[in-house]
Amino acid sequence: MRNMNKADIKLEALDRIKKNIAKVLIGKNEVIEMVLAAYIAGGHVLIEDVPGLGKTTLVSALARSVDCSFQRIQFTPDVLPSDVAGYVSFDMKTGEKKVNFGAVMSQIVLADEINRTSPKTQSSLLEVMQENQVTIDGVSYPVPQPFIVLATQNPVEQVGTYPLPEAQLDRFLIKISIGYPSLADEKSILLNNKGRQPLDELESVASAEDIIALREEHANIICAEPVMDYIVRIADATRRDEAIVLGVSPRGSLALMKAAMAKAMLSGRNFTLPDDVQAMLKPVLAHRLVLANSGGGIRAKETPGQVLDRIMRSVKVPAST
C-alpha cells in the first residue's frame, strides 16, 4: 500500500462523499462533481430543473453525507425575511433582548423553490451568501462553517413565482440542471426504491473539518497567469458580444477561476488547466449573462450556453501554463 500524503487523504474524503451521494442519485456523477466543486470552492449552487428529477434528493444526500448542521427552507409567498435571517424578541417581564436566529444559521442550507417567495425575502439571502454573516438589529453574526446554500427552482411553472434578479443570481457560483436519467439508470432507481428509502440509509462519511481542510487545499491549487489571462479574455468577450446586454462582472471572473481550481482538484491535480476553465464555463457564467433576445435578429434564438460556446471558440487557448 502506497504512502498517502495529506492532499491524498483530503481527496479520499471527497471521493467518499461522491460515492455516498451516488447511491441515491444514480447516473449523475457529473452533477455530483459540480456540487462538490462549488462546496470546496466555498460557493453556492442553484439547481434548476423540472419536478421529480432529484433536486431535493441531491441536497439531502449531501447533507447526510457530511456531518454538518442542515436546515431546509420551503419557500412560499408568506415566508418572511426574519424566518430566513432571524429577529430580535423581548421578554416582557425582564425587558431583556433575545436574538432568534433564522434557518440560515446552519452549515448546509436548502432554499427549496427559492423563486416562490417574494423579492424581499429572496434578498435576505444576499448578505449571508456573499459575506457569510447575518445582521440582526444592527449586529452581525458569522454563520457556522463550512457554509453553503443550495437553492432549487422549477423553470416550467411560472405562475406565482418571482424570478431571481441578476444580483441574486450572481451570488451563486454555479447553476446546474440534473436532467432525465438513462433507461438503465431509471430502472436502477426503481429497483433501489422498491420497498425501501435509500436516502434514509445514508450515513455521514465526512466531517465539517474534512470540508474545511478541502477548502484550505483548494486555496493552494495553482492557477498560473496564462490561465488567468484566458479567464479574463473570456469575460471581456462577453462584454463585447453583440448578443449580450450584460456581460460577466469581475465577480464572475473570480468565480470561474475558483471553479476551475476546484475542477483541477477533483481531477487529482494541484494546478489548473484551460480544460478546467472550459469544463466550468457554462455552469459558472451562463446564468450571469443577460441576452439581447427581445429585439429579434439573427442571434435572437441563441441560448446563454450557445453564446458561451461561440465565445470559447473565438478566444485563443494558452499554449502552455
N, C-alpha and C positions, 0 to 999 in steps of 0.2 A: 504493500500500500504506500503510495507516494505521500510525502510530507506536504501538508496543506498550509499555505500562508494565510495571513489574516484576510486578505481580499477573497481568497477561495472560500473561506468559511462563511463570509458575508454573502457571497453569491450562492452558496449552498442553501442558505436560508431563503433567498429569493426563489430558488428553484422549488423548494418545499411548498412555498405559498402558491406558486403557479400550478403545481401538480394537484394541490388540495382543491383549488378553485375549479380545476378541470374535471374534477369528479362530478360536479353538478352542472357546469356549463360546458357541455360536450362539443368538441369540434371547433372551439373558438379560441385556440391558443393565441392567435394574433391579437384578438380583442383583449385577452387577459394580459398580454405583454404590454399593450398600450396603457392599460390602467396601472400596471406596476411601474411603467416608465414615469408616469405622472407622479405616482406615490413617492418614488425615491428621488425625484427631482423637486419635491416639495410643492407640486402644483395641484390643481383641482380638475375634475373631469365632468363634462356634460355628455350624457348618454341619451341620444335621440333616436327613437325607433317606435314602431307600432306596438300595440299591446301584445303580450304573450310571448315575447322573444327572449325574456330573461334579464331585463334591465335590473329589476329589484333583486333578482336571484344573484346576479353578479356582485352587487354591492354587499348583500347579506353574506355571501360566501367569503368575500374579502374580510368582512368584519369578524366572521367566525374563525378565519384562518390566522388572524393576528390577535394576540391577547391585549386588546385596547378597548377603551370605553366606546360605546356606539349609541347613537340616537337617530331615530327616523322621524322626520317631519313630513307629515302628509299635508301638502299644501292645498288649501281650498280658499275661496274668496274671503272667508271670515277669519283666517289666521292673521294675527296682529304682529307688528314688529317686536313687541315685547315678548311674544311667545318664542320668537327666534333668538333675540339677543338677551332679554331679561328685563327686569324692572325693580324698582325700589318700593318697599312697603313700610308702613309704620305701625308699631304696636301702640294702640290707643291708650293702654294702661301705663306703659313705661315711657312712651314717646321715643323709643329707640328705633333707629332706621335699620332695615334688613334688606340686603341685596339678594334678589331671587334670580339666579342665572337661568337663561333660556337653554334651548336644545343645542345651541352651537358650542356650549361648554363641554364638548366631548372630543375625543381624538378622531373618531370617524363619524361623519355626519352625512346621512342620506336625505337630500332635499327632493322628495318624491313629487313628481308632476309640478315642478317649480313654476311652470307658466300658468298654473291655475290660480295663483294668488295675485294680489294687486301689486302694481309697481312699487308702492310704498313699502310693502312687506319684502318684496324682492330686494329692494335697496338696503334692507337691514343686514344683508349678507356682504355688502361691498367692503366694509371696513375689515371684517374678520377674514375674508378671503385674501385681501391684499396685505394686511398688517398683522395677522394672527393675534388680534385682540378685539375685545368689545368694549365700548364705552357706555356706561350706565350712570346716569345722573352726574355726568362730568368726570367720572373716574374711569380710567382704562384698566382692563383686566386681561392678562395674557391667557390664551386658550391652551389646554394641555397638548403636549407634543408626543408623538408626531401627529400633526393635524392635517385633515384632508376633507374637502367637501365633494361629494359625488351627487350630481343632480340628474334627474331624469325628466324627459318630456316627450309627449306624443305629437309627432308632426302632422297627423291626419286630422284629429278633432280640434278645430279652431274655435268653436262656439264656447263662450265663457272662459276664454284664455286671454292672457296678457303677454304678448311676445316680449322676450327679453331684450332690453335696449343694448346698444353697442357697448356701453360702459360695463354692463354686467357680463356680456359675452366675453369681453376682453379679459375678465378675471379667470376664465377657465383656460388652463394650459392646453388641454386638448378637448376636441369634440369627436365622438365616435358613434357609430351605429353597430348593432350586433348582427343584423341580417338573419335571413332564414337558414336553418340547418340543411345539410345534405340529406338525402333519403336515408342513408345508412346511419347518420348521426341522429336523425329524428327517431328511427327505430330504437336506437340505443337509449334515447330519452324515455321512450315508452317502457322499455324493459326495466330501466333503472327505477322508474317511479311506480311500478306495479306493486301495490300493497305496501309501499314504504315512502318515506320522505328523505332522500339523500342529504338534503341541506341540514336536517336535524341531526344527522350523524357526523357532521364535520366537527373536528376538534382543532384548537389552535396549534399551529406548527411553528409559530414565530412570536417574538415578544416585541413590545414597544422599543426596547433597547436595540433589537435587531434592525428595526426600521431606521432608527436614529443613526446607527452605525453605517447602514447602507447610504443614508443621506450624506454622511461625512465622507464616505468613499466616493460618492458621486461628485462632490466638490473637488476631488483630486483628479478627476478624469481630465486628460489633456485635450484642449481644443486649440490647435495651432492657428496662427494668424491667417494662413491661406484659407482655412475653413471658415474663420470669422469673416474674412473678406467675401467669401462665397455667400454667406448668410446675408450680409449687408447688401450685396448686389441684388439678391433676390428680393429683399424688402424694398429696395429702391425701385426695382422694376414694377412692383405692384403700385407704386405711387405715380408712375408714368404711363401705365397701361390705359388705353382709351376706354376699355370695358369696365374700369374700376373707378367708382366715385370716391371711395375712402379706402386708401391703401393701408399697409401694415405699419403700425407705430413702432418706435424703439422697444416698447414693452413686448411687442410681437417678435421682434428680432431676438430679444433676450430669451423669450420663451422657446423659440426654435433652437437656440444654442443649448439651453438646458435639456430640452427633449432629446436632441441629438446625442448629447453626452450620456443620457440615460440609456438610449438605444445602444450605444457603444458598450456600456457597462453590461447590459443584458446579453450582448454578444460575446462577453468574456474578454473585452479589450479595455485597456486603460487610456486609449487615445481615440479621438473622433475622426471619422472619415466623411467625405462628401456623400457617400452612400447612406450614412446615418441621417444626414440632413434631408436627403431626398425621401427617405422612408418616413420621416416625421413631418414632412412639408404640409401635406393636406390636413392631417389631424390637428396640427397646430395653427395653421394660417387660414384655412378655408372659412371658418366661422368668424374671422376678423375682417373679412372683405365685405364691402358694400358695392354691389354691381350696378351699372347703369343700364338695367334691363327695361326700365319703364318706357324709354323713348323709342323702342324698336330698333331696327337697323340690323346689320349683318351679324353682330355678336349678341343680339338680344336673347338668344336661347342658350347661351353658354352658362354653365354652372360654375360656382367658385372652383370646384375641382378641375374642370376643364381649363379654366383660365390659368390656374397654377401649373397644370401640365404644360401649357404653351409657354409660360414664363420660364419654367425649368429647362425646357429645350433651348430657350434663347440665351440663357445665362451660361457663360463658359465655366466648365468644371475645372477646379485647380488640378494641375498635372500631378503634383505630389505635395505632401504635407510634412 
